[in-house]
Amino acid sequence: MWTDRLTSALFVVVGAVNLLPGVVALAPARITTAYGVSIDGPHSADLTVLLRHRAVLLGLVGIA
C-alpha cells in the first residue's frame, strides 16, 4: 500500500522536474538562464529552435 503512494509521489516529482524546462518553450529569453548557453552569434536562430524543441519534448514527458 505504501509502495503505491511512493510510486505515485515519485511520478509527480519526475513530471514536475520535466515540466520546468517547458518554460523555455514559452519564453525563449530565458534560454541563457535555464541552460547557461549564450544565444548570441551567427547560429543563434538554429540554437534557439533546437533548445525550444528540447523544452517542448521535456514538457510533453512531464505532462505524460
Secondary structure, 3 states (H helix, E strand, C coil): CHHHHHHHHHHHHHHHHHHCCHHHHHCHHHHHHHHCCCCCCCCHHHHHHHHHHHHHHHHHHHHC
